Amino acid sequence: MSAITPLGCRIHQVDVREQGKTERTSCYIIDTENVAIIETGASPGTVYLMDALGNLGIASQRVKYIIVTHVHLDHSGGAGQLARELPEARIIAHPRGARHLLDPSRLVAGARPLYGERFDEFYGEVLPVPADRVHTPEDGETLELEEGRTLTIYHTPGHARHHLVVNDPASKGLFSGDAVGARYPALSRLIERDYILPLTPPSEFDPPAFVETLERLGSLGAENIFFTHFGRATGVESIFPRVRELVITFAEIGRSILDSGGGAREIEATLWELVLGELSQYGEIDRNHPFLEYLESDMELSAAGIVHYFQRMKKG
């Protein structure tokens, strides 16, 4: 049932089919002595992770770490369910976000109005994680997978204040969550290179912090980025400068439009103009192109996050 993609270095990508869609959200299993799972996806997707563990012959007691890069429900909504299924695992989360794993009611209350009647279909029951199962690593803390292989956890604000990224020196890879944006596989195949955009949603988008995070991650010498949305990218030397430039551009677009009396709708339209302008060199692509489906919600949320950022700055 699960779609498992082996990526080398004992890393397996699992498509957890967010909202029933393929190539939207991926979680990762590192099959070492102490098995690590990075990201849980939403609750309905945990069935794919558990199925993948079975297909890989990984006993539940071997899973020692469940790492969530941040507590947005598409990344952490299944943490409570997996905590029940994998009793030996510690749930690793940023200190700023861990309280929402203990009590996810605020996350649910914030997301339910956005999805209405489809919330339960998309996100299921969001279970709390027992407090004694949660560990909040310091910036730069390491987790031991086995002798000679560790993961390093970095605090990476920008997309959200409570974001962390996982560095795996053995694979020269970063498990980036949303700190480096989203990779769109269908578009990447169409243009024959990784197509990546920053994700700038409410309520904690912070352009200067985002840029600092990108510069820090770019200095780590990674050769692979394992995106939650979606899959592995290898052209790392060009990815960090691109996303950095786009974060700055997104913020400049927002400032200009808001200063002239516009709002989120105008910002979203301008972001679309930017993206479609980039893609125009690859043929006639408009917003109705099927490969742009996943961008619809991302662009709307990014525009809203840009507005929210400048509203925060205005309030001081």
ZAKOLGU-91381 format. One record per residue (C-alpha): x, y, z; residue number from 0. Coordinates in Angstrom, 2 decimals. Layout:
REM residues N
      east     north        up    nr
         X         Y         Z   NUM
...
END
This chain:
REM residues 316
      east     north        up    nr
      0.00      0.00      0.00     0
      2.77      2.46      0.86     1
      4.88      4.15     -1.80     2
      8.47      3.65     -0.64     3
     11.42      5.13     -2.50     4
     14.93      4.05     -1.40     5
     17.33      6.99     -1.54     6
     20.59      5.40     -0.41     7
     22.38      5.59      2.94     8
     19.47      3.53      4.37     9
     17.06      6.42      3.85    10
     13.58      5.58      2.58    11
     11.06      8.16      1.42    12
      7.38      7.42      2.10    13
      4.58      9.25      0.31    14
      1.88      9.74      2.97    15
     -0.65     11.10      0.46    16
     -1.69     14.30      2.16    17
     -5.36     15.03      1.44    18
     -5.38     11.93     -0.74    19
     -2.83     13.40     -3.15    20
      0.41     11.82     -4.26    21
      3.72     13.69     -4.36    22
      2.51     16.25     -1.85    23
      3.99     15.20      1.50    24
      6.85     12.81      2.15    25
      8.18     11.40      5.38    26
     11.53      9.69      5.76    27
     12.68      6.54      7.53    28
     16.36      6.08      8.37    29
     16.88      2.35      8.89    30
     19.81      2.37     11.30    31
     20.24      0.56     14.64    32
     18.13      3.27     16.25    33
     15.54      3.94     13.56    34
     14.46      7.53     12.99    35
     11.30      8.78     11.31    36
     11.38     12.37     10.09    37
      7.95     13.99      9.81    38
      4.67     12.20     10.51    39
      2.34     13.88      8.05    40
     -1.29     14.27      9.06    41
     -2.99     11.54     11.10    42
     -4.55      9.73      8.10    43
     -1.08      9.32      6.57    44
      0.36      7.35      9.48    45
     -1.08      4.17      8.00    46
      1.38      4.54      5.12    47
      4.29      4.98      7.50    48
      3.33      1.93      9.55    49
      2.87     -0.09      6.37    50
      6.30      1.03      5.18    51
      7.91     -0.06      8.44    52
      6.36     -3.48      7.98    53
      7.48     -3.75      4.37    54
     11.01     -2.79      5.38    55
     11.03     -5.38      8.17    56
     11.46     -2.77     10.89    57
     10.01     -3.85     14.24    58
      8.16     -1.11     16.13    59
     10.52     -1.27     19.12    60
     13.48     -0.33     16.90    61
     12.04      3.11     16.18    62
     13.71      5.43     18.69    63
     13.09      8.89     17.20    64
     10.09     10.57     15.59    65
     11.30     14.01     14.50    66
      8.89     16.75     13.44    67
     10.42     19.80     11.82    68
      7.56     21.98     13.08    69
      4.06     21.53     14.42    70
      1.96     22.52     11.39    71
     -0.50     19.66     11.02    72
      0.78     18.46      7.66    73
      4.12     17.79      9.37    74
      3.17     16.72     12.90    75
     -0.53     15.87     12.94    76
      0.20     12.15     13.16    77
      2.66     12.40     16.06    78
      0.15     11.33     18.71    79
     -0.97      8.34     16.66    80
      2.60      7.23     15.98    81
      3.49      7.66     19.65    82
      0.86      5.01     20.40    83
      2.04      2.69     17.64    84
      5.77      3.08     18.38    85
      6.14      2.95     22.17    86
      9.95      3.13     22.27    87
     10.18      6.33     20.23    88
     10.86      9.78     21.58    89
      9.13     12.59     19.75    90
     11.64     15.32     18.87    91
     10.29     18.85     18.45    92
     11.46     22.45     18.73    93
     11.12     23.88     22.27    94
      8.73     26.56     20.99    95
      6.42     24.03     19.37    96
      6.39     21.09     21.75    97
      3.46     22.36     23.83    98
      1.21     22.02     20.79    99
      2.05     18.32     20.62   100
      1.01     17.91     24.25   101
     -2.23     19.77     23.57   102
     -3.03     20.13     19.86   103
     -6.40     21.81     20.44   104
     -5.20     25.25     19.32   105
     -3.71     23.83     16.13   106
     -6.97     22.06     15.38   107
     -9.07     25.12     16.19   108
     -6.94     27.25     13.88   109
     -7.05     24.81     10.97   110
    -10.63     23.58     11.13   111
    -12.22     26.81      9.77   112
     -9.90     26.69      6.75   113
    -11.08     23.24      5.71   114
    -14.63     23.14      7.08   115
    -16.36     19.81      6.68   116
    -13.27     18.29      5.03   117
    -11.02     18.84      8.05   118
    -11.73     15.40      9.51   119
    -11.13     13.78      6.13   120
     -7.82     15.56      5.65   121
     -6.47     15.58      9.21   122
     -8.42     12.97     11.14   123
     -8.14     12.82     14.90   124
     -5.13     14.79     16.13   125
     -4.05     12.96     19.27   126
     -1.89     14.49     22.01   127
      1.59     13.17     22.72   128
      2.37     12.22     26.35   129
      4.70     14.78     27.92   130
      7.22     12.14     29.00   131
      7.69     11.11     25.37   132
      8.66     14.55     24.04   133
     12.24     15.79     23.81   134
     13.11     19.37     22.87   135
     16.69     19.53     21.54   136
     18.95     22.52     21.84   137
     20.35     24.10     18.71   138
     23.22     21.90     17.53   139
     22.24     18.89     19.63   140
     22.98     15.45     18.19   141
     20.95     12.24     18.16   142
     22.78      8.92     17.90   143
     21.48      6.52     15.27   144
     24.27      4.00     15.71   145
     28.01      3.99     16.27   146
     29.49      6.40     13.74   147
     26.21      7.96     12.62   148
     24.48     10.89     14.26   149
     21.94     13.50     13.30   150
     22.41     17.16     14.19   151
     19.40     19.32     14.96   152
     19.44     23.00     14.02   153
     16.91     25.64     15.03   154
     15.87     27.28     11.77   155
     13.37     30.16     12.09   156
     11.92     31.96      9.08   157
      9.05     29.79      7.91   158
      8.08     29.46     11.57   159
      9.82     30.37     14.82   160
      9.50     26.78     16.01   161
     11.15     25.17     12.99   162
     14.10     22.81     13.04   163
     16.15     21.10     10.34   164
     17.92     17.75     10.58   165
     21.46     17.39      9.22   166
     22.64     13.88      8.34   167
     26.37     14.02      7.55   168
     26.40     10.38      6.44   169
     24.17     11.16      3.47   170
     25.38     14.76      3.17   171
     21.71     15.53      3.45   172
     19.38     18.01      5.12   173
     15.83     17.09      6.06   174
     14.52     20.57      5.52   175
     10.85     20.59      6.47   176
      9.68     23.92      5.03   177
     12.86     25.87      5.85   178
     14.02     25.77      2.22   179
     10.53     25.94      0.74   180
      8.71     23.33     -1.34   181
      9.83     21.26     -4.31   182
      7.17     20.56     -6.92   183
      7.90     17.18     -8.55   184
      5.57     17.41    -11.56   185
      6.91     20.85    -12.47   186
     10.45     19.66    -11.84   187
      9.98     16.85    -14.35   188
      8.42     19.25    -16.84   189
     11.30     21.72    -16.77   190
     13.96     19.05    -16.10   191
     15.32     20.71    -12.98   192
     14.16     21.09     -9.40   193
     11.45     23.74     -9.17   194
     11.37     25.21     -5.68   195
      9.49     28.10     -4.10   196
      9.58     29.47     -0.54   197
      6.56     28.88      1.67   198
      5.65     32.00      3.66   199
      2.39     31.29      5.54   200
      0.93     32.98      8.62   201
      1.58     33.47     11.39   202
      5.34     33.40     11.94   203
      6.89     34.11      8.53   204
      9.95     36.29      9.11   205
     11.96     37.26      6.00   206
     15.22     38.30      7.75   207
     15.22     35.12      9.85   208
     14.40     33.06      6.74   209
     17.40     34.53      4.91   210
     19.70     33.90      7.89   211
     18.51     30.30      8.06   212
     19.19     29.78      4.35   213
     22.68     31.20      4.70   214
     23.38     28.97      7.69   215
     22.09     25.83      6.00   216
     23.98     26.68      2.83   217
     27.24     26.69      4.79   218
     26.86     23.07      5.96   219
     28.13     21.47      2.76   220
     25.03     19.40      2.04   221
     24.68     17.67     -1.32   222
     21.08     16.53     -0.85   223
     17.97     18.24      0.44   224
     15.14     15.96      1.52   225
     12.01     18.10      1.21   226
      8.83     17.26      3.09   227
      7.03     18.81      0.12   228
      8.32     16.84     -1.81   229
     11.24     14.49     -2.36   230
     14.98     14.80     -2.79   231
     16.82     17.58     -4.61   232
     20.49     17.45     -5.49   233
     21.35     20.80     -7.10   234
     22.03     22.27     -3.69   235
     24.55     24.90     -4.77   236
     21.84     26.72     -6.74   237
     18.89     26.08     -4.42   238
     19.91     28.21     -1.46   239
     20.67     31.37     -3.50   240
     17.42     30.95     -5.45   241
     15.21     30.59     -2.38   242
     17.05     33.43     -0.63   243
     16.42     35.74     -3.60   244
     12.76     34.73     -3.75   245
     12.18     35.32     -0.04   246
     13.54     38.84     -0.45   247
     11.46     39.34     -3.61   248
      8.28     38.07     -1.93   249
      8.79     40.54      0.91   250
      9.49     43.42     -1.50   251
      6.34     42.60     -3.46   252
      4.33     42.59     -0.26   253
      5.74     45.88      0.99   254
      5.14     47.64     -2.32   255
      1.56     46.43     -2.70   256
      0.60     47.12      0.91   257
      2.14     50.61      0.74   258
     -0.02     51.34     -2.30   259
     -3.20     50.20     -0.57   260
     -3.42     46.66     -1.90   261
     -3.79     43.47      0.07   262
     -3.42     39.70      0.02   263
     -5.35     39.26     -3.23   264
     -3.05     41.62     -5.13   265
      0.03     40.04     -3.57   266
     -1.12     36.57     -4.59   267
     -1.78     37.75     -8.14   268
      1.71     39.24     -8.35   269
      3.30     36.05     -7.01   270
      1.47     34.15     -9.73   271
      2.80     36.58    -12.34   272
      6.31     35.90    -11.06   273
      5.92     32.12    -11.21   274
      4.18     32.04    -14.59   275
      6.82     34.37    -15.97   276
      9.53     31.94    -14.86   277
      7.71     28.98    -16.37   278
      6.83     30.67    -19.67   279
     10.18     29.70    -21.18   280
      9.10     26.06    -20.95   281
      5.94     26.42    -23.01   282
      2.42     27.74    -22.63   283
      1.67     27.25    -18.94   284
     -1.18     29.05    -17.24   285
     -2.87     28.69    -13.85   286
     -5.13     25.96    -15.20   287
     -2.21     23.68    -16.00   288
     -2.64     20.46    -13.95   289
      0.96     20.60    -12.75   290
      0.17     23.85    -10.91   291
     -2.58     22.35     -8.75   292
     -0.46     22.20     -5.61   293
      0.61     25.81     -5.99   294
     -2.94     27.13     -5.56   295
     -3.13     26.74     -1.78   296
      0.58     27.47     -1.32   297
      0.36     30.83     -3.11   298
     -2.75     31.85     -1.21   299
     -1.15     31.02      2.15   300
      2.14     32.67      1.20   301
      0.34     35.90      0.31   302
     -1.54     35.80      3.62   303
      1.71     35.23      5.49   304
      3.35     38.21      3.82   305
      0.44     40.44      4.87   306
      0.58     39.09      8.40   307
      4.31     39.79      8.64   308
      3.95     43.45      7.71   309
      0.97     43.83     10.04   310
      3.17     42.52     12.87   311
      5.95     44.91     11.93   312
      3.53     47.84     11.89   313
      2.30     46.97     15.38   314
      5.87     46.69     16.58   315
END
